[in-house]
């Protein structure tokens, strides 16, 4: 089962909206630009341009960086030159940004223009060899901030008063006033197995509970398929990427009372510590506890401390090391890039040749993008434990049993509750 591949982005220029849409696909993408998924060779790029897949947009970026003209790309793709000229403009801005070293100040006009074209702070940071917060501080020091605009849901027939909002740098004023100090709830982002419907339900329930208790609410999400992006669920809906930059922008503009990040799954979890470092008030599960579960090393250490067995695993950055580890623990093994959400790009690998093929085709393996390999235990039974806690104390829990053996992702598996084939002693130990 794979993602439906649909994203939705809202902006005021093609460039701004295109970059927002690309970031919506996956948190590893900063926007339109070079991408290692498409090798920068004439053969690979022209294959991708003439026989399109989901990587074609990155092939266009790589082609422009290699010196292909708009006419050449048009002849290979039949994409209208208007769009290709707009994309070429993004590459030209990227090249201008790359001329500034880390110790050089980015000119105000160039930074504003880059933001109007939809470049993220983290993307600009990569081009100029600095970190995201340095770019943010430079931007805010220049007084460059985004504006909040309303989506006109009545086609200009009469004034729109909807709370359906988006962020843009191509404006001169806000469409709304910020007087509510609402509580922000972060949604699950892109439609994806393991991080969509269930987390959307959690986010919507959080919003409804807050409203029942007379709190003003702000939903931030960008999934067009879910209830959380219905404009009447929250007092304000921001249809926007869930990134550190964007959440900080909304939080500061709204003077929000606080942010709930634990209802949206992986996407908000990835920015939990960053929000805390920037003094954002977090409600619910603390970023330290989220990190304790998300950080593989910390979670593994905790399992060892409480005496819970775990398969052998290792995080690796070199193919030779990966092959050696697999030979040590024995095939089959479970392989997944460490930076993906949910079960995407995860595979059970049974031979050395399969491992090489997987790492060459499905994963970019480097120091920045390590691969996690875990010994896969065959014919094992998989069990789900769901629990609710209040103030650190368990309120209730339930144990569910997978019908299929381990190896079928939870998003595709059949679960039975209460468990049918587990020994009562096992259930008691789990609980």
N, C-alpha and C positions, 0 to 999 in steps of 0.2 A: 504494500500500500504506500503510495507516495502523495505528496502535496498536490492539490488541484492546480497549483501554479498561478493562481490569480492574486494580484495585488491591486490596490487602489491608492492613488496619491492625488492630492489637491494642491494647486499652486496658481500663480498668476502669469507664469511664462512657461514655455515648453521645457527650457533647460532646468528650471527650478523643480518642476513636477517630475521630469524624467529622473533626476538624481534622487528625489524622494522615493520614487517607485522602486528604483534599484536597491536602495537601502531597506525597503520594505521586504524584499525577498529573503534576506538573511543578514544577521548582525555582523557577519564578516565582511560585507560589502560597504565601502564608504561612499560609493557613487559611481558615476561613469568614469572609467579609467582603466589603465593597464590591469590585466588579471592573469595570474599564472595558470588558470584552468585552460587557457588557449595558448599553446606555445607560440612564441614570436618567430615563426618561420613562415616563409611565403606559402609553402604547401599546406600547413595546418590552417593558416588564416583563410586562404582561398577556399579550402574544403568547407570551412565553417560558414563562409559568406555565401557560397553557392548552394550548400545543402544545410539550411538553417536548423539549429536546435536552440535550446534555452540559453546557450552560450554565445549566440550570434552578436548580441550587443557588446560583449567583451572583445569579440573578434574585430568588430568595427573600431573599438578604442585602440586595440593593439595595431591595427592596420594604419590608423591615422598617425600613431606614434612612429611607425616605421616609414612614414613618408608617402603612403598611398594618397592620391588625390580624391576629391569628392566624385569626380567623373569616373575614376577607376572603381570605386566602391559601388557607385550607382550601377555600373555595367554588370557587376557581379551579383548585386542584391536586388536591383530594380526598386530600391527604396527611393522615394522622392528626394530630390536634391535639397529641398528646403529643410528637411529633417537632418540630413547629413551635414549641411552647412552649420546648423545649430550645434550639432555634436562636435564638429571641428572647432567651433568657438570655445567649447569646454576644454579641449586639448590645448588650445592656444593660451587660455588662462592658466591652466596647470603648468605649462612651460614657463610662463612669467613668474608664477609663484616659486618655482624651483630655482630661480636665479637668486633667491634671498637665503643666505646662510643663517644658521641659528643665532648668530650674534648681530644680525642686521634687522632693523625695524621694518616690518611690512608696511608699505604706504597705505594711508587711510583710504584713498580712492580705490586702490586695487583690492583691498580687503572688503570694502563695501560691495564692489562689483562682483567679487567671487561669491559673497553671500547671496547676492541677488540672483546669481546663476545657480544657486542651490548647493554649493560646496559646504560640507560640514566642517566644524572646527577641527575634528580629528583628521579629516582628509587634508585640510590646509596644514595641519601640524606635520603630517608625513612629508608633504612636499617641501616644507621649509625647515625640516630637521629640528623640530621642537615638540613639546607635548601639548595635549589638547587644552589643558588649563592655561598654559602660556598664551595660546591663541585666543582663548576666551577672555583673558584679562586684557590683552591688547585690544580686542574688539570692543569690550565694554568701556575701556579707557577712552576709545575714540567716540563713544556714544552710539555705536552701531548695535541696534537691538531690533528684534523682529516685531511685527505688528500682528494683532489678532483680528481676523476678518470673519464675517458671517457668510455662510453659504446661502445664496438666494434660492430658496426652495419654491418661490412663487413666480419665477421667470420675469421678475421686475414688473409684474402686473400691478402690485401695490407694495409698500414698504415691507421688507422681511424682518421679522422679530425672532426668528428661530435661534435656538442655542447651539446650533450646529456650526462649529468653529474650526478654523485652520490657521496655521502660522505662515507668514510670508515676509520677506524683506522687500518686496516690490509694492510698497504702500507708504503713506505718509501719516496715517492716523489709525487708531484702533476703532473698531465698530462697536465695542462694548465698554462698559465701565467696570472697574474692579473694586467692588464694595462688599462682596459676600464672604471673603476669606474661607472659601469652601475646602472640604477635605478631598484630596485627590486619590483616586483609585486607578492603578495602572492595569490595563488589560493584557491579554496574552499575545497580541500582535498577529503575525501572519498565520494563515490557516495551515496547520501542520499536525500530523498524527501525534498524539500524546500531549499536545499543548494548545488545544483549541476549545472544543465544546465544554470539556470539564472545567477548564479555568475560566472560560467565559461565564459559566454558571456561578462560579465562586465570586467573580468580580461583580456580577449583577446582583447577587444576594447581598454582598457587602454594601453596594450602593443603596439598595432598597432598605436595608436595616438602618443605615445612616439617615435616610430620609424619614423613616418612621420615627426616629429619635430627634427629628427637627434640625438635623445638620444640613447645611448646604453642601452640595456634592459636585465634583468635577471628575468626569471619566476621560481618560486618555487611552485611545486604542486606534488601530488602523485596519481592522478586519471587517470587510464589507458584508460578511456572511453571518455575523453574530448579533445577539440581542444587545450586547453592550454598546454597539454603535447605532442603536435606535435613539433618535434625538430626544425622546421623551423619557428615557430611563433615568437620566441624571439632570441636575439643574443646568450643567454645562457639559457639552461633549466636544472634546478636541480630537478631530480626526488627524492623527499625527504619529510619526515614528516614535517608538519608545527608546530613546537614547539618553545618555547623561545630559548632553547639550539641550535637547528639547524639553526634557522634564524640568531642568533647572530654569529654562526660559519661562515656562508656564508657571512654575512654582513662584518665581520672583514677581512675575507680572500680576498674578492673582493674590499675592501675599497670603498664600495658602496656609491653613491651620496645620497641615501635615499631610503625609503621603502614606498610603497603604500599598506596599509592594508585594506582599506575600500571597495575593490572590491571583496573580497573573501568570504564574509559572516561571519558565526559564528566562524569558526575555527581561522582565523586571529584575529577576534575581541577579542577572549579570551586571547590573549597575548599582546594586544595593550598597556595596562598600563605597563606591564613588559618591553616591548621594550623601552618605553619612559623613564622609571626609569634607564635603562642602556644606556641612552644618544644616542639611535638610532634616526636618523633624519627621521621624519615621514612626508610624503607628503599627501595632501588630508585631509579628515576628521580627526580632532584631536582626540587623545585618550580620552581626557576629554569629548568630545561630544559623542563619542562612548559609554563611560561608563555611560553617562547620559541617554542613551537609553537602554543600556543593564542591568544596575543596577535597579532591580525592585523597590527598595525603592526610589531612586532618580527620576525615571520616574513617579512613583505614586505621589510623592510630586509635580512634575511639573504639572501633570494633575489637581491636586487640586488647584494649584496657578492660572491656566488659566481657571478654571471653566469647565473642561471636566469631565463628569460623568464616573465612572468606577465601575465594579462589586466589591463586597467585596472579599478580598483575604488575605491569610496569608501564611507565610513560616514556616514550622513545622518540628520538629525533633523527636517527640514522637507520637506513635499511639493514645494514650489517648487524647492528645491535638488535633490531627487531627479529631478524632471522635466528640469531643466536638464542634469544629468549624463547622463541617458539620451539626450537630444538630442545631446549632445556626442560620446558614444562610438558612438551608433547602436544601434537595436534589432536583434535581441533582447538582453535582459539577464537575468541571474540575480538574483533578489531573495530575501532571507531576513532575518527578524528576527535580530538578533545574539545574542539570549539563549536561543534554542531549542537543544535537543539534536538531534544527528544530522541527518537530512534533513527533519525535520518542518517544515511551513509554508514550504518552499522552492518557488519557482515560476520558470519561464521566462516572461518577459513580453515581448510583441511590439509593443504599441502604447501610446500615452499613456493611452488610455481603460482598457486592461487594467491599467496601472500604478495608476491612480487607484482602480479597483475593488479591486485586490488590497490596497492600503494601507488602504483603508477597511474591508474585510471581514476580512482575514486577519492583519493586523498592527496593533499599537498603536504608533504612531510618536511618540516623544517624546525628550527629552534623556536620560531614564533608559533608554529602550528604542530605541536607534537601529536603523536598517535598513541592511544591507550590500547594495550593488548592484555587481555585477561584469559586465563585458562578456562575453556568452555567445558563444563561438566555435562556429559551426555546422560540422557534418560533421567534427568533431575526433575523434580516437581517444583513448580514455581508457586509462591504464596504471596498474596497481597495483604498488608496490614494497614488499615485506615484508623486514624485516631484523632480525637479532639482534646486539646488541653487548654486549661485556663490558669494563668499565673504560674506556669511551670508544673501544674498537676494534671494528671490524666483524668478527663471527665468520662470518656467512653471510647471504646475501640471495637473493631470487628475484624475477623480473619476471613479472607476469601481464598478459594483454591482454584488454580487454573486447570481447565480440562486438558489442554494441550501440555506436552512436556516443555521444559524451559527451552527458550530459543525463539518462541513466537512473541513478537512485541505486544506489550499490554494493549496497545491501540487496536490490535487485530485479534487478541485472545478472547476465549470464552471463560468467564469467571462464574463460580458457584458460591453462594453464601447462604447458609453456613457451609463449611467444608464437609465433603462427603467421605473422603478416603484418608483423612488424617487421623493418626492415633490421638486420643484425648490427651495423652501426656505431652505430645508435640504441640497441640493447640495451647495447652496450659503454659508450656515453656515460652511459646511465642507471645502470649498475652502478658 
